[in-house]
């Protein structure tokens, strides 16, 4: 029984370690992506280009059903 408890504790520690690792990777990725986007914006400004047009979601179906022209 004691062996099972030790195995379970080791498993919990490993799960905690890897979940923390993945969370830190996600944070690092988000920081790098933000820096990348800033650099792209700066490059566009230096080239004198206009910023890209942002897409807007338009509902394709009305609440009543069927296509809508709204």
C-alpha positions in Angstrom: 0.0 0.0 0.0 2.8 2.4 0.8 4.4 1.7 -2.6 1.1 2.8 -4.2 1.1 6.0 -2.2 4.7 6.8 -3.2 3.9 6.2 -6.9 0.8 8.4 -6.6 2.8 11.2 -5.0 5.5 11.0 -7.7 2.8 11.1 -10.4 1.2 14.2 -8.8 4.6 15.9 -8.7 5.3 15.1 -12.3 1.9 16.4 -13.4 2.5 19.6 -11.5 5.9 20.1 -13.0 4.8 19.5 -16.6 1.6 21.6 -16.2 3.7 24.5 -14.8 6.2 24.0 -17.7 3.4 24.2 -20.3 1.9 27.3 -18.7 5.3 29.0 -18.7 5.8 28.0 -22.4 2.4 29.6 -23.2 3.4 32.8 -21.4 6.7 33.0 -23.3 5.0 32.4 -26.6 2.5 35.2 -25.9 5.2 37.6 -25.1 7.2 36.7 -28.2 4.1 37.0 -30.4 3.3 40.4 -29.0 6.9 41.5 -29.7 6.6 40.1 -33.2 3.4 42.0 -33.9 5.0 45.2 -32.6 7.9 44.7 -35.0 5.6 44.1 -37.9 3.7 47.3 -37.1 7.0 49.2 -36.9 8.2 47.8 -40.2 4.9 48.8 -41.9 5.2 52.3 -40.5 8.8 52.6 -41.8 7.7 51.4 -45.2 4.8 53.9 -45.2 2.2 51.1 -45.7 -1.3 51.3 -44.4 -2.2 48.9 -41.7 -4.1 45.8 -42.9 -7.9 46.0 -42.9 -9.4 44.1 -40.0 -12.2 41.6 -40.7 -15.6 42.0 -39.2 -17.9 39.1 -38.6 -21.3 39.5 -40.2 -24.1 37.1 -39.3 -25.0 34.9 -42.2 -28.3 33.6 -40.9 -31.1 35.6 -39.2 -32.5 34.5 -35.9 -35.7 33.4 -37.8 -33.7 31.1 -40.0 -32.6 31.4 -43.6 -30.1 33.8 -45.2 -30.3 37.5 -44.3 -29.2 40.6 -46.2 -28.5 42.7 -43.1 
